[in-house]
């Protein structure tokens, strides 16, 4: 009997879109059978429902729809086995399962051992854990099934090998963060060497709200050697041939042309941002996006991402100048809009601002001008963008970065208005790096946008460093405090000025209420605001300067 050919189907699912997902599974399975002549095609975790389905799993009608989708796959006409993920209700509760379908029947059903309940995951809210391995004979090869988190731990994979697995297939819905592609490969490669067992790793691709799934499906032999890897951030159908190994076991044949080169850090982050924006807009049915293009670095990068995600004909940019808007900003915003081919408008806000001030000044009791007046400028711009959004159906794309969101350097109902944020999880210094990376593809962001001191231009001669520490210092402190949970005291002991550290920490803690009202945005770090970092708005736990 010839050893099997196994297809790896890296697909982009729609959470809750069971009918669409089933159609996609059928399409990819048909191609695997007819064009690749595969014996088995492997799909990602919860491919039937999309991942993560969250509280849809609590609705009986949703589980019924999922079961109907599985039943539809039983009628698949081709002589190829399908391995895919779906939720299944059992006598022991709801399980996150992998199903093996052959000859119109479900031949095997495996329940995920390890249910992640950290970071962006909360599977214990929905699922009961499995406790039995699933190893089946397929064309003379014993294959063990595992699901996502199982490969990061020991029990499930060791149980599969103990039950006789010669190959382990791991189906995934593993979200992206910077460095994740290499982290996964190293983990699976080390696991294969430890178990002396080849491993197939199939991951989904696509954006789902804040999360982006990068795909990057691959397989390694028992010595950890990479034998195939799909390109990240696109759908892909690969094929791997199982062959006898030198030790009398089995292995994967190398297809050198099927090993995609891993992208570097800036390229992968940029691709994640583009995919996240594209899928959020497409899957939610928006015809396009609109954003404020200020002439600054954040809106410049956001505009480039939007144009690359959707095409320039679906992106509208609006410059909304005021007294403090420099000629340089006006010129640079128009230059970028033209370079990208965007629809571009200039709408001054002076008349709007003066109308607000005429009504508000009698109520201000002759108090000096300051942040209030600056915020009114930002809110005028927010009203304009939302009005245009309401009129043409375009979603407003906000332009704030992670550094600003962390310390509250943004205006509620002003520059924070919008439906989605491309760079919400991108620190300011990374914004500059990504702008340079985008310009290395084609020059669309004017050089002086990258080199000039950043400014909100809400007051005369204003620059960000009037209110904030230098961004390289700020970002370093924020990474320690937000992503690594390092205490302020230890951050100071690491060499940062105490007054700077405690000022930054206090700003972060004080502005949780703003972040709770911010638009969702693409997650590219190990710990983003929102799903990852959940802090109370009202809290008696305060950071104060140590006694001197």
N, C-alpha and C positions, 0 to 999 in steps of 0.2 A: 504493500500500500504506500503510495507517495505521501510524503510529509506535507502538512497543510501550508497554504499561502494565507496570510492574515492581513486584512486591510484595516488601516487606522483612519477612522472618519472623524476629523476635527471640524465640528460644525458649530454654527452660531444659532443658538436656540432663543426663543421668545418665552419669557416666563409667563405661564398661564395660557400661552398660545398652543394648546395641545394639538389642534388640527394642523396648524402650520408646522409644528415640530414633527408630527407623524409624516407629513408630506415630504419633509426634508430627509428624514430617515429613509423613506422609501426611495427617494431620488438617489441618495448616496449609496444605498445598498444595491440598487439596480446597476449603477455604474461599477461598483465593486464586483458584481457578478458578471456583467456582460463585457466590460472592457478590461478589467484587471484579472478576471477569472479567479477571484479569491474564493476560498472555502469558508472563511469566517470574516465578518466585518464587525469591528468594535466601535461603539459610540460612547460619549461621555456619561458621567454621572447625571442622573435624573434628566436624561435626554428627552423623555416624553413630556415632562412638565416645564423644563427649564429650571435653572438654578440661580439664586435661591428662591423658592416659591413662597417662603415666609408664611404668613398667616392664611394664605390661600389653602394651605394644608388643613386648616381647621374647618373648612367648608365641605360638608358631605358631597355637594354637587361637583366640587372640583375633583375629588377622588374618584367619583363616578365617571367623570369625563376622562380622567387619566386611564381608568380601567377600559373604557371604550376604545381609547387609542391603542392600548396593548392588544385588545381583541382584533382591531383592524390589521395589526401587523401579523396576526396569525394567518391571514389570507395572502401574505406575500408569496408570489408565485415562483420565485427563482430558487434553485437548489443551492442556497447559501445560508449559513447559520448567522444569526444576528445576536449580538451581545450588547445590551443597552440598559440604562438606568431608569427606574420608575419607582414611585412610592407604592407600597403595598400594605394593606391592612391585614393583619394576622391575628390569631387568637391571643397573641402576646403584645398586641399594640401595633401602631404604625411603624413600618420599617423603611429605611432607605435601601433599596434593593438593586441588584443587578440580575437581569433575566437573560437566560440563553434560550433562544427560540430556534428550533429546527423542525422541518417537516410539518409545519402548522401547529406545533405544540410547544408549550413552555417545558423544556427538558430539565432546566436547573434554575434555582432561585437562591441567591445569596443575599444575606442581610449584613449590612455594614457593621463591623465590630466597633470601630473607634468613632465616636460622635464628637466632633470638635465643638467646644463651647467657650471660645476665647476670640479676641480680636473681632473680626466681622462675622464670626460664626456663632450660631446659637441652636445647633441641631438637637440638643437635649430638650429643647422646648417642644419639639415636634415628634421625635423618633425614639423608639426603643432600640437598644443595641442588640446586635446578633452575637452569637457565641459559638457558631459551628462553621468550620471551613467548608469550602465548596471546591472540590477537585473532580474533574470529569475527563473521560477519555475522548479525545477528538482526533480522528484519523491516526490513531496509534500514539498520540502524545497526551500526556496527563497535564491538563491546564488548570491552574488555580486562579480563582477570581478574588480580587480585593477592590475596595473602593476608597479612593482619595486618601483620607487621613490614616487609613490602615497601613499605608506604605511608610508613613512617618514614625510609626510605632513598631513594636516587635511581635505582638501576639498573633495577629492575623496572618502575617506572611510566614512566620515560623510554623504556625499550625498548618498552613497550606503545604509547605515543604515536608513536614512530618507526615502529611496525608498522601504524599507521593507526587506532588506537583513538580513537573519538569520545566514548566514555564509559568510565570506569574503575570497575569494581566491586571493592571490597575487602571480603573476608569475614574476620571477626575472632573471636578469643577473647581479648579485652583486659581484664585484671582492673582493678578499681577501686582507686584510692587518692584521698585528699583532693585535689581540684583536677584530677583526671584528665579529667573531662568537658570542661571548658573547654580543657585542654591538647590533647586530641584534636581538638576542633573547630578550634582555631587552626591546628594543624598541617595538617589536611586542607584547610581553606580556603586557606591559603597555597600548598599544593601545587597546588590547582586553578587558582589565579591564575597560578602559575609555568608550568604546563603548558597553560594556556588550555583546560582540559578538565573537564567535569562529573565528579563523583565520588559514588558510592554507597558508604556505609560501613555494613555490617551486623554487629552485635556480639551475642554471646550474653548471656544473663542468668541469674543463679542463683548459688548457693553451692556450692563444691567444696572441702571441708576448710578450709584457711585462706583460700582465695581467694574473693572475691566478684566476680562479673561484673555490671556495672550496666546493660548494654544501651546505651540512648541512641543507637540507630541513627539515621542521618541522611543527607541528601544535600545537596550544594552545587552550584551552577552554576559555570561557568567563571570568573565574576568573584568567586567565593568566597562568594556570598550563600547563606544557609541557606534551603532550600526545604521541608524536612521534617525533623522530629526526633521520635522516639518518647520517651515518658515512660520514665524510668529505673526499674530494679528491678522491672519487671513484664514478662510476656510481651506481645508486641504484633505485630500484622500490619498494616503500612501499605502504601499504594499510591502510586506516583508515575507521572505521565504524561510520556512523552518527547514534546517538541514541537520544531518548527523554531525556531532562534534567529535573531536579527536579522542575524548575520554569515553566514548560510547554512549553519551547522552545526546542532547540536541542543542542547537544554537541557531542564530539568525545569520543568514548570508548577508554580506556587506554589499550595499549598492552605493558606491561613492557619490554618485550624482544625487542621491536622496538625503544626504547629510547637509542641511542648510547651515550656513554660517551664522552664528549668533550675533545679533546687533550689539553695538556698544551702548553704554549707559544713556547718552543723550538721544541717540536714535530710537532706542526702545521706549524711553519716556515719551518722546514726541509722538511716536506711533500710537502709544497707549492713549494719549490725550486726543489725538485725531479720531481713533476708533470710539472712545467714550462719547465724544460729542456727536459723531455721526449716528451711533446707535440710539442715543437718547432722543435725538431729533427724529430719526426715521421710525423708531419703534413706537413713539408717541404721536406720530402723524402730523408733525409740524411742517409746513411748506418751506420754512427757512428760518433764519435767525437775524436779529438786529442787535447792534451794540453801539455804545458810545466810543468813538475813536478820538482820543484826546491829544494824540501826538506824543504820549508817553509809552514806556516800554511794555507795561502790562496789557494795555489795549492793543498795542501793535502785535504782540505775540498771540493774543486771543484772536485777532482778526485773521492772522495767518493760519492758525489751527482751524478756524471755522471754514475758511476758503478751501483748505486742503481736505477737510472732512466732507463738505457738502457741494463744493464747486462754487466759484465766485458769483454765479447768477442767483444763488440762494442766500446770499449774505448782503445785508444792508448796513452801512456804517454812517453814523451821524456825528459830526463835529458840532459841539454846542458851546461856542465861545462866550466869554464874559470879559470884563475889564482887565482881568489878570492873565488872560490867555495870551501867550507870547506869539509873535509872528512866526517864530521857529516852530511852535506846536502846530499852528495852522498849516504851515508849508509841509511839515513832515506827515501830518495826517492825510492831507490830500495826495502827497507823493506815494504813500503806501497804498491808499485806496486805488490809485491808478495802476500801481505795479501789480496789485492782486486782481484788478478788474472788477472791483466791488461797485455796487450802487452806492452813491455817496451824496450826502446832503449836509449843508451848513445851516444850522438853526440857532441864531443868537438867543441867549436867555435874559438879556438885560431888561427887556420890557416885563417879562414874567417876574423877575426878581424885584423890580421896582414896584410892581403891583402888590406883591406880598408885603414889602416893607411899608408901603403906604398904609396898609391896614394894621400892620403889627406894631409900628413904631409908637403909636400912642399907648400901647400896652407894655412897652419895654421900660417905662419909667426912667428914661434918660440914662439907662445903663450903657456902659461902654461896649463898643462893637468887639466881636471875638468869634468864638467857635459857632455860636448860633447863626450868625450871618453866613459863615462859610458853609454850614450845613444846609441853609436855605438854597444856596447855589446848587449844591449836589442834588437836593430834592426837586428843584426845578428840572434838572436834567432827567431825574428819574420819572417825573410826570410825563415829560416829552416822550421818552422811550416807551413807557407803558401805553401811552395814547396811540403811538404808531403801531405798537404790537397789537393792541385791540382792533385797530382799523384793518390791518392787512394780514393778521393771523400769524405773523412771525413771532417766534419766541425771543424774549430778551436774553442775551447771553451776558452775564456779568463778567467783570474783568479783574476782580480782586485776587491777590495772591495769598499764599499761606501765611507769610510773615505779617501782612496786614490783618488778616482774619484773626491771627493769634493775639495781637495786641489791641484789636479794636480800632485800627487806623482806617476806618471806613464809616460811612454814614447810613444808618438805618433809613430805609425808604428813599435813599438817594442813590449812591453808586452801588448799593447792595441789592437794588431791585432786580428781579429777573427770575427766569425759570431754571437756569442751569449755569454752572461756572466751569469753564475749561481749566483754569489754573488755580483753583481753590486750594489744592494740596501741593502746590509748587512754591518752594521758598524763593525769596527775591533773588538771591544769587544764582539759583538755578534758572530763573526766568532769563537772566542775561545769557547764560550758557545755551539755553534752548533757542534764543533769538539768533545767536551766532551760528548754531547748528542749522537753523532754517535758512539763514542767508548762505550757508555753504552749498545748499541745493540750488537756490536761485536768489538773487538779491532783491528782497521785497521790503525789508525793514531798513529805513535810512540809518546810516552809521551813527549820526549824532543822537538818534533816539537811544542807542546803546551806550554812548559815551557821556552824554550830558547828565548832570546830577538830577535824580528823580524828584519830581515836584507834583503836588496835587493842584497847584496854581489856583488856590482859593484865597490867597492874600498876596500883597506885593512882595516880590523877591523871595517867595516861600520855597523852601526845599524840605524834603522829608526829614533830613537830619536835624532840623529845628525841633522836631518832636520826638525823634527816635534815635537810638544809638546807630552807628554805622551798620549797614546791613550785613556785612560779613560777621561782625560781632553779634548782632541780634540773631542771625540765623544759627550761629553756633550755640548760643544760649538756649534758643527755642528747641533745637534738636535734642539737647540734653534733657530739658525739662519736660517736653511734650512727648517725644518718641521713646526716651529711655527712662523717664520717671526719676531722674536724678534730683536729689533735694537741692534747694538753693544753697545750703551751706557747703555741700560738696562741689557744686558748680563754682562757688567762690574759691574754694580750696584748689580747684583746678586751674586757677590763674586769672579769673575774670574779676573785674572791679565789683566790690560788694554793692555799692549804690546802684550800679547798672543792673546787676543781676536781680536785686530785689525790686527795682522799678519795673523791669520786664516781667517778672513773675506776678507782681501785683496787677499789671495791665492784663496779662493772660487770664488770671482768675476773675478779675472784675468784668471782663467782657464775654463771659459765657452766655449771657442773655442775648447778645448780638449774634453770636454764632448759631444759637438755637433757631434764630429766625432767618438764617442765611440760606440761599439756594443750595441744593445738592451740587456736588461737583466730582470730577474724576479723581479717584484715589490712586496715587502713585507711590506713596511712602508706606513704611511699615506701620505707621499709626497716623491716620487721618482724623480730622474732626468729624464727628457724626457717629457712624457705626462703630468706629474703633475706640474713640475716646469719649466716654459718657460721664460727664461731671455734673453735679447738681448746680442749678443756677443760684438757689438760696442755700447758703452754707455758712456755718460758724467756724469752719476751718480756714484760718487766714494765715498768710505768710507775712511776717513782720521782720524788720531789721533786727539783727541780734544786738544785745546790750553792748555798749561800747565801754 
